[in-house]
Amino acid sequence: MATETVAKPRTSARVHVQKFGTFLSGMIMPNIGAFIAWGLITALFIEKGWLPVPQLGGFGETDGKPNIGLVGPMITYLLPLLIGYTGGKMVYDVRGGVVGAIGTMGVIVGAGIPMFIGAMIMGPLGGWTMKKIDSLWDGKIRPGFEMLVNNFSAGIWGALLAMLGFYAVAPVVSGFSAGAGNVVQFLVNNGLLPLTSIFIEPAKILFLNNAINHGVLTPLGVQQSLEQGKSILFLLEANPGPGLGILLAYMFFGKSAAKASAPGAAIIHFLGGIHEIYFPYVLMRPLLVLAAIAGGMTGIATLAVTGAGLVAPAAPGSIFAVLAQTSRDSYLGVILAVLLATAASFLVASIIMKTTKHSDEGDLNAATSRMEEMKGKKSSVSSTLTGAGAGVGTAVLAGPIRNIVFACDAGMGSSAMGASVLRNKIKAAGFPDVKVTNSAIANLSDTYDVVVTHQDLTERAKPVTSSAAHFSVDNFMNSPRYDEIVDLVRESNTEGGTSDAGHAAEPGIGTSGGAAAAGGAAAGAAAGTAAAPEGGTGEILARESVVLTGSATTRDAAIDEAGRLLLARGAVDEGYIAAMHEREESVSTYMGSFLAIPHGTNAAKDHIRKSAVSVIRYPQGIDWNGKEVKFVVGVAGVNNEHLHILSSIAKVFTNKEQVARLEAATTEDEVLELFGKVNA
């Protein structure tokens, strides 16, 4: 039988921009400590600093000679060289880093000004070209001459790159820097700088903040800070005020889980500097992006009026980091900018929340479908496959889970907080040896057992970690997926246990891919994910639990209908049906291919009396959170007895021909035949 070829999905422009921004930030973020060190030295020891020291600040003379100090050399040489080395190393390990740093030196000397943009060009260029050159004679060098060839090739090519940087790249980058600086100054002089929030704030919600902040604003801000002692550019994106205002509005006017979680999110956002934590709150109500824009514009206008700024980047965007990098003469302006940005954002968000109707604030996971619709994200079917040229399948954990990584865009924001929460849960479950770390997506490798990402970033993490089980979250504090991961760890790390990680794919990932994960998803929530036992008693799928034409017309009514069939079989009590609705409000059970598999929460196991599955067909289709559903499979499982039938169901929905037969079935027996009538 020929293997079905799954077309590789087209990557959206947004993802390309994210990747580019991640690459740029990947050169800056590892060196933030050096930026902070330079910022502190500048704030303390320059002539207008808190503790002026001529020998350190670089002003005045000592014994008739001008003081060079630390400020100038660090910003001119140290920081660009670190960026160039990091960029080269990202492309071609240490060897690429060394050649990238050599090339960067040519740009630095050629321009005579801090060359951050030049370093971002020469570093990766040096690493990439050195890698290509080495490939020319890979495996062709005589034994004993490897070191000679490697050292001289790096030295010769590095020298050529330095000259290229000196004569060609430096003038171009200098011109660009001067032009960009003039544009910024024009915006400032004409009171137009606040308008940048119209682009910056929505871009943050789309996870493009790193491309903006570290790719554009930081390099320009550093140049401005060197010339003027401070820069407003460092606070255009990093101001925590707009996000805080939105979270405060949810605290006062939100509902259910959104209101309950907002205080904790506000603390993490404002004090911890993890801005990503408020993005789902905006995505639940897209109009709230206007509140973020209003807050951003207010903050920037305040900074412009007061002439305030920071001496160095504030990373992460915590109020503590902001104040630590504030120029000595700017504390009033910076504090006002944060407070007024918060007030403006809160006011606009409050008006929006009080004057518009909205009913799903209790479900932070509902932001998933809205995120896909708003951003135009297409789920990738191929990312759920394993093996070269294989047919549809799911990732299978071959052994115990030992290594879990929480990955985000920059590797120091939401991932650090998420890893901390998850690590504590896993330790509390009795598995302290399971390693939980955080990483930037750009630094991931295919060495992890489980990868956890924000739902908007999973598409980028999967290609480089294809053998891992993937979990997508949208609430970094208390995502229900964390409990599923703990269950998976418990299953796989218990002696004799094996785990099907198919449920790790995000709900609604696509057509065949989503359905392939269906069995594991339902199983993981209803009764764990261990392999199905071969023995047992009781019929799991019976003829009376198959309905060819359902009567429900809404999602909730369909859940009730599926649950009533389970109740009629004596498989569950009334409490389980309520738990099915609770589960749906937490995580959508839509699986793709017109299939939804509603089931109870993990806490609802006590409401299950025996394993059973119900199947209902809706020929006309019903709306399931914006997705069309024609088949609803209700699930209740004890001791994993139901996994076999769920596996059969998943196989049906990964085969278009089988789905067509199911749609055309005229008797219950045809449905039973397709799914495989199972006696556990």
N, C-alpha and C positions, 0 to 999 in steps of 0.2 A: 504493500500500500504506500503510495507516494506521500512524502512528508509535506505537510502544508507549509508554505512559505508565508511568514508574517511580515508585511511591509514595515520598514522602519519608519516610525512616526516623524513628521517634520517638527523640528524644534522651533518654538515660537521666538519672535524677536526679543520678547521680554527675557526669555531664558538666556539668549545670547548676551544681552546687556548685563544680566546678572552675573554670568560667567566672567565677562570682561571686568566688571566692577569687583568681583571676588578676587580676580587675579591681581588687579591694582592694589586692593586692600591687603592682599597676601604679602605684598612687599612692604607695606607700611606697618601693619598690625604687629608683627614680631618685634619691631623696633620702636614701639610706642614708649617703652621704658626709656630709651635714649632721648626721645622727644620730651618726655616729662623731665628728665634730668636737665636737659638744656633749658627748658622753660623755668625750672626752679632756680637754676644758676642765673638766668637772665633776670628773673623777678627779684632776686636777692642782691646781686652784686653789681649790676650796671649803675651808672651814675645817678639815675633816678630811682634805683631800687630801694628795697627795705634796708639793706645793709651794704652800702656802696663800698666796694673794695677795688681800687684801681688795677691791681695786678690780676684779679679774676674777671672783673667786668670789662677790662680792655679800654680804659680811658686814662687820660693823664700820662705822666712820664715817671720813670724811675731811673735815677742816675743818668738823666739826660736822654734816655731812650724811651720811645713811645711804648706803652704797655699793650701787648697783643691780647692778653686775657684768654679766657676759655670760650666766651660767647661766640666770637667770630669764627675761630677755627672749627668749633663743633658744628655750627650751622653750615659752614662752607664746605668742609671736608668730611667730618665724621658721619653726619646723617646721610648725605647722598651716597657715600661709599657703602654704608650699611644697607641702604636700599638697593643699590646696584648689585652688591654681593648676594643679598636675599633673592632678588629677581633672577639672577643667573643660577643660583642654587635650586630654585623652584623648577627650573627647566632641565638642568643637567648636574645635579648634585654639587659637591664642593668644587669640582673642576670647573663647572660652568659658573659658579659663584666667583671664583678667583678671576677668571677671564672677564666676567661682567664688571667686576670692581675696577680692573685695569682700564677697560673701555670708559667707565664712568669718570675716571680721573681725567681723561682727555677732555670730556665735556666740562668738568669743573674748572679746569685751568683755562680752557678756551673761552668760557663765558665770564668768569670772574665774579659770578653771583651764585647763590645757592641753587644747585641744579637738581631739584627733586624730579621734575618732569623728564629732564635729560637722563637721570639715573633710572627712571622707570622704562626708558627706551633702551639704553645701553646695557643694563643688567640682563634682561631677558634675551636681547639680541646676542650678547656675548655667549650666554649659555647655549642658545639654540644653534648658532653657527659653529661653536666648538663641538657640539654633539654631531653635527653633520660632517665636519672635517674628520673627526675620529672614526666615523663610520666608513670613510673611504679606505682606510687601511686596517680595519678591524680584522683580526685573525691573520694578517699578512706580515706582521713584524717578526723578525727572527728572535728566538729566545735569547734573553740577556740584553736586548736593546729596547725593551718596552719603556723603561724609565727615561732613557735618553730621548726617545721619540716623543713621549708624552710631555716631558718638561719643555723641550724646545718648541714643539708645536704650540703649546699653550703660551709660551713666552713670545714667540714670533707673531702669532695671531693677536694676542693681547696688545702688543705694541702697535700693530696695524689698526686695531680698533680704537686705541687711544688717539692715534692721529686722525682717524675718521671722525671721532667725536670732537676733536679740537678744531678741525678745519670745516667740517660739514654740519654736524649735528648741533654744536654749540650755537652758531649764529641763528639757526632756524628756531631752536627752543628759546633763545634769548628774545627773538622777535615775537614769538608767541606769548611769552611771559609778559613782555612789555605791553602787547596789545590787550591781553586779558586784564592786566592791571589797569589799563586805561578805561576798559569797559566797566570794571568795578568802580573806579573813581567817578566815572560819568554817572553811574547809577546812584552813587552816594551823593554827588553834588546836586543831582536833580531830584532827590528824594524818591527814587524809583527802586531802591534796593529791596524794600519790603515786598515788592511784586514777585520776587524770586520764590516766595513761599507758595505761590500758585503752582509751581512746578516741584519744589522740594518736598512739600508735605504729602502729596499723592504718591510721589516716587518712593517715599519711605514705606508707605503701605504696600507697595509692590516689591519690597525688598531690593530696591535699587539705591538704598541709602549709602552703601559702601562705595558704589561707583561715583556718587556725587561728593561725598564727604572726603574720602581718602584719595580719590582719583583727581578731583578738581580743587575743592576748597582748601584742603590742607596744604598742597604745594603753593598755591597763591597766597594763602594766609601766612605761611612761614616767611615768604619774601616780604610781605607787607609788615610783618612783625619785626623783621630785621631792620627795616628802614624806619619804622615809626614806633617801635617798642611794644606794639600790640596790634591785633587785627580783629575786626568784627566778623570776619569770614569763619573763624573757628566756632562761632555760636549760631550760624545760620541753620545748621541741621541738628546740632547737639543740644539745643535748648530743651530741657525736659518739661517746660511749661505747657505747651499745647497738649501733649499726651496726658499730663496730670489733670488738666481741666476736663478732658473727656471722661477720665476715670472717676473724677469727683461727681460729674453729672450722673453717671451710672449709680454711684453710691446714694444719691438723693432721689433719682427719678427712675432708676432701673427696676427690673423685676426679677424675681426668682434667682436662679444661679448666677446670672450676670451681676445683679446687685450684691449678692453675697460674696462673690469673688473679687469685686472691684477694689475693696480696701487693701487686700493683700497685694493685688496687682499694682496699686498706686505706690505702695511702699517699695516694691521691687523696682518699679520704673523710676521713681524719683530718687531714692537713696542708692539703689543698686546700679542704676544707669542702663537697665535692660529695656530699651524702648520697644523692642518687638512684642512685648507682653500686651501692649494696648492695641496692636493691629487687629486682632479678631473682634474687639469691641467696635471698632470702626466698620469692619466688614459686615457685621450684623446689621448695621444701619449705615449704608454708604453715604447718606447725606451728612454724616458726622465729619466727613473729610472737610466740609466747609468750616467746621469748628476748629479743626487742626490748622487750616489755612489762616483763619482769623487770628488764632493764637500766634502762629509763626510771624505773620505780618506785624502784629502788635509788638512782639518782642524785638524784631529787627528795627522797627521804627524807633523804639525806645533806645536801643543801642546807638542808632544813628544820631538821635537828638542829643543824647548825653555824651557822645564821643567815646563810649566805652568799648572794651574789647578784651580778649585774652592774649596772653603772651605765647601760648602753645596750644596744641589740640587738647581737648578734654575727652579722654577715652578711658572707660566707657562714659556715656553721657549722664553721669550721676551729678547731683548738685554738689557733692564733695569735690569731684574732679573739676567741675566748672569753677568753683571758688578757689581751688588750689592753683589754677592757671590764670586767674584774673589779674590783670595789671593793677599795680598799686593805686592808680588814680581812677580805677573803674569799678570799684566794689558797689557803689551806689547804683550806677547805671546797669550793671549786670544783674544785681538783685532785683531791681525794678523791672528789668526785661523779663526775668523769669516769673515774677509775681503777676505782672500785667498780662503776659502771654497766657498764664494759667487762668486769670480772671476772664479774659476775652474768650478763650476756648470754652470755659465752663458756661459762660452766658449763652453763647451761640448753641452749644450742645444741649443745654437745658431747654431752650426755646424749641429746638428741633424735636426733642424727646417728649415735650409736653403738648406739642401741636400736631404731631403725626401719630397715626395708629400703627402699632407694631405688636405682634403677639408671641414671637418666638425668642424673646430675650433670655428665657430660661435655658436655652439650648445654645451654648457656645459652638457646638459642633455644626449647627446650621450654617455657620459662616463658611463652611467648606464649599457647598454648592454655590453660594453667592460669590465666593472667591473665584470659582471656576467660570461662572457666568460673566463676572465683571472683568476678569483678566483675559477671558478667552482661552483658558488653559485646556489643552486636550490631554486626556489620560493616555498613557502609553501601554498598549497591549503587550508589546514585545518585552517590556521591562519586567513582566511577571513570568517570563519563560526561563527555563534553565536548560543548559546543554546547547551545543552547536547544532543549529538546524533542527532542533527538536520540535515536537508538536506542543500543544498546550499542556502546561503542567504547573506545579507549584514547587517552591523551595522546600527542601526537606532537610531538617537538621540531623546530621549523621551521628552526633554525639552530644554530650552535655554542653550547656551554654557556659562559657568561661569569660567571654569578652564582649561587652556591650558598649557601643559608642553613641553619644547624643551629638548630632552634627547640626550646625547652623551655618549661616553665611560667613561670618567672620571667625567663629570658633571661640568667642569670649563673651557672648551675650546670652541669648536664650539657652544655648547649649550648656553653658556652665550651670545655670540655675536648674534646667531640666535634669541634668546628670546628677546634681545634688539630691533632688527630690527622689529620683528613681533609685539612686544608690541607697538612700535611707530605707526605702520600701523593701528593697531586696535584702538588705541586712536584717530588717525586722522579720522577714520571712524565714530567716535562718540560713542564708547563703552568703556569708561575709567574704568568701573567696571569689565570688563573681566580680570581675573587674568592670567598673562603669566609668568611662572617661568621656570627655567632650573634645570636639575637633571641628575645624573648619572643613567644609565640604571639599575644598580644593586639596586638602591634605589627606583625604581618605584613601585607604587601600583595601584590597579585597582580603582582609585578614580578620574580620569581625564575624561573630556569630549572629549578632542582632544590631541593626542600625535604626535609630530613632531620629526622625526629622520633623520639621514643620511640614504640613501638607503641601505648601507651595514650593517646598524645596526637595521633596521626595524624588521628583522627576530627574533632578540633577545628581542625586546621590546613588541611585540604583545602578547606572551603567558601570561605576567603578567598584561597586560592592555587590556584584550579581549573585554571589553564593550565600549572602546573608539573608536573614529574615528581616523585612522592613516594616516598621510601625510609623504611622503618620499621626501627628497630634496637632491640635490647634489651641490648646489651653496648657500653657507651660507649668501651671501650678498643680492642677489636680485632674489631668486628663484621665478618662476611664481606660485609655490604652495602657497606662502604667500598670493597672491591675492585671490586664491581660498578659503583659510581659512577665510580671511576677508569677502568674499561673504557668506560663510557658517555661520559665526557669525551674519552677517546682516540678513540672512534669519531666523535663529533660534531665534534670540533675538528680532525680530519684532513681535508685538502683533498678535497672531493668526497664526504665521508661524510654520511649522514643517519641519524638514530637513532630507532627506535621505542621509546618509553619505556613501553610497556605493562607491562614487567616490573617497573616501579617499585612497583606496587601490592603490598601486603603479602600473603604467602602466606595462603590461606584467607580472603580478604576477604569472600567471600560466594558466592552461586551463580553468576549470570551474570557478575558483576563479576570474580570470581576466575578464571573460565575465560577471560574476555577477556584477562587478563594472562598466560595460560598460555604462549602462544607466545613472548612476549618473555622470560618468566622462564627458561624452559628454554634459549632461545637465548643469553640473556645469560651463563649459566653455562657452557654447553657450547662456544660458539664465537663469542661477541660478539653485538652487536645491530645490525649494519648491515643495509641493505636486501638482500634476497635477490637473487642474480645470476640472470640469465635463461638463461645458458648453463651447460654442464657435462655430465658423463657419469655414468651409473649410476642405477639405480632406487632411490629412497629408501624408499618404502613398497611392499613386495612381499607377495603372497598368503601366502607361507610365514611371514611375520612377523605375521600376524593370527591370534589365538586367540580363539574365541568362548566357550569355557568354560575359564577358568584353573584350575589345580590348587592354587594357593597358598591358604593360609588365614590368613596373617599378612602384615604389611607387609614385613618383611625377605625373606620367601619370595617375595613378589610382585616385589620389586626384583630378586631373583635370576632369577626367571622371565623378566622383561622383558630383563634383561641377557644371559641365555643366548640369547635370540632374536637379539640384536644380534651376539653372538659367533658363532652359527651362520651368520650372513650374511657373516662375515669382516670386519665393520665395526669391531670393537674387539678388544682382547686381554683377558686375564683381569684385568689391572690396572684396566681401566675399570670393571668390575663392583664391585670394591672401592671405587673412587672414587665410584660411585653411592651406596653405603652411607655413605661419608664425608660426601657432600653432604647426605644425608638427616639425618644426625646434626647437621649444622651449621644447615641451614635446611630446614624442611618443604617438600616439593614438592606438597602438597595444594593444589588450585586452586579447589575448589568444584564444584558440579554433579556430585558423585560422581567427580571426575576427579583423578588424581595423575599428575605427569609427572616420574618419577625420571630423573636424569642425573648425569654426573660433575662434579667440581669444575673450576675453571679450570685447575688444575695438571695435570689429566688429559688435556689435549689430545694429548699425545704417545702416548696409548694408543688414539687414534682413527685408523683406517686409511681409512675412507670414511664418508660420511654415511648414516645409516640411522635408521629409526623403527620401533618395534614397538608393536603394539596388542593388549592382552589385556582381555577382558571377564570380570568376575566376577559372574554373575547374582545370587548370594546376598549379595554384598557382603563386604568385609573391613574390619577396624578399622584406621584409619590415624591414629594419634595421637588417638584419640577421635572421628574423623570417619569416616563411611561412604564407602568407595570401591568403585565398580563397574567403573571403566575405568582401566587403567594404561597409559600411553604412555611407552615407553622411548625416549630421545633420545640420539643421537650426531651431532655435526655438524662438518663441515670447510668452511671458507670460506663459511659461511652458506648452504650449498646446501639445508639442511633447513628454512629459514624459511618457504618457501612452503607446505609441507605442514603445518607448525605453525599457520600462519595459517588454513588450512582447518579444522584441528582446533578451533581457538579459535572459529571461526564456528559450528561444529556445536554446541559446548557453551554457546553464548550463545542458542541457539534451543531452547526446550522441545520443540517438535515434532520437531526433528532428533534430540534426545537420546532421545525416545520411539522413533523409528525405529531408532536404534542399539541400544536395549535389545531391540527386537523382531526384529533381524536374524537370519536363519537361515543365511546363507552369507557367506563371506569377501568375495565380490564386492559384496554390499550395503554392507559396511563400506568397501570401497575406493571405491565410488561416492559414498558420503556424504562421505568425506574428500577425494576427488579424487585419483585415482591419478596421481602426479607422476613424470615422468622429468626429472631435473635435467639 
